[in-house]
Amino acid sequence: MRDQLKKVLPFATLIVLFAGLSIASPYFLTVGNLSSVIRQTTVITIMAIGMTVVIASAGIDLSVGSMVGLTGVIGAMLISAHYPTAAALVGAIFIGALCGTVNGAAIVLLRIPPFIATLGALGIYRGLTLLITGGIPIANLTHDFGVLANGNILQVPVPLFFLVAVAVGIHLVLKFTKLGRYAYAIGSNPEAARCSGIRIGIYTVSIYALAGALSGMAGMIEAARLVTGQPTAGDGYELRVIAAVVIGGGSLNGGQGTVIGTVIGSMIMGLLSNGCNLLGISPFLQQVIIGGVIVLAVSFDELQRRRLA
């Protein structure tokens, strides 16, 4: 019953929030506003889906926001060098995967706690981004690049197609592949996983590489949304990403988390922010509200864990 409640609660919260905002603001249910919500939340949601796998393995990655800045800048530089958008997207995903691999290798080989390793990586990747650009945005990008985030296909925002593809793909990975099953096993009991013959080091590196690759994709979409390679893009995103996973039912203790829950958690945060803007609520108060929601979600998870202990 407790497990079912934890799975249903985020979905019920999303429905209540959606209904409440529909009544509170006449502008909420407009096509333009809902399209804007999708575009604004896609970057965080894609990053959060990758973070779901990391947190399921009892890890954490604080460098994903810096990866968004780095990969977005590199993708924008490739666009400026007249590479096709598809090639720039692949390049950004590759750089993100490389950064994630470095994070995983540092954790495994140097035996540094994930929090410390990725906190250091946060500064390193942001510093590299600023060094590469000199702190100056990469501008004058092509119109085709902007379509990646601002375009529509049959009236459906293009970013939604990326989000659905990522969500379905990672859901299948978690449910039907060794990487997914072993992520939960490592997060639930790493010693038992080791004794079962799971090569924890290899799978840990793979998990962080996957999260990095998705951060690279998110970085390109963010750059396309701004039609600029901003070296400061993604600043603070790591906290919102972790919050989306936790609100969606993931546990910072590992062994839990689903793609559907994370998508719902990210949408809850997106609707909260959008609703506050529509209702004219101060952005400073918005931070208080979102912070309170995060604390409540973590408190609920901790209460459930203690009851099961």
Steps between C-alpha positions, in 0.01 A plus 500: 500500500780741587681427173180554303433826684848625418443422131153654482565814707706693237243424230212610725691816590550581132128455425395721793756766404390494136132529596569777751696711253232448234247656737730768641619643167311532170832505315628167629318266260591696187701322232773760517545468875503119504746500211720739696488272806613204289789693347613635838488165680646276228863580583457430872294187432754345263778567751285363782435176312875441486530595866233240581741222403781661700288541813358149464860379535538708819713756317469871436628731226532868584679583175207456258425874497858580403483231232201678348707817470804320358315283248274787394802719428679223308186428299460871423864519389443208263194678358710817456756289314222406254452142618146360459274519805488121522881480509517770768240309706704180476814692597330648807369160610848352457662773711234450767560125503875563526449729800277241663759232439764715670267545799435128527868414463595746775245342733607142422878530459573772757225378735374853550142536628268598210399823673861621524611371159213665313518817709859538382394417143235773521773762540731339244242482220372851567855630504579325169190653345603849606857440378382378160270797446683766699167552673345626174184330361516327162249701294385544138384139470284369214119504506495123443678451831230690688234268358649224716336661803255757366355319198182294459412184310125470437446765772696286750813663652817336366654459850208275595616244243845493660345464844272211401785318324728537803228402748403186308863403439614536863183329627588199285860513620394494865243227451661260254879540500782401732597864542158584640467196725854537629447873571220410741705212644803722563282767657314256724802311632840551336668227705236244401531613138877449514461155652253413223772556241387843376795701371406811693781717362411450134130551555556808716705663224233404245224653714681833530586496129130453418403793724771711337378416149147611589641819651675558167170465315337736749786747451436515127126552548571777752741669259243469220230648726720805562642487142828573677780298657491648851802404716286550812212283376387230739613685811309352796321240288651212699282580803183515291591173332557319830178650635303367202626147567421516872155656452427225247565227756874443469702445816836657576580178684494313168310202368190699398386728221306474173501696178125566521534628855786730401306644206207568733732657759653728238155598372388585855792739535435645154131558573580655838735748336261575214201533732686740727586717200141501374369591845755776543676338793842644580790295358658515845195336652511242219836384630349458847207298362714270285750455784216405733372240253848347479531479879156337526590243234829408668331489842235262367768273352696498826185422702420207272855368529492511880169318515635223279825473699 
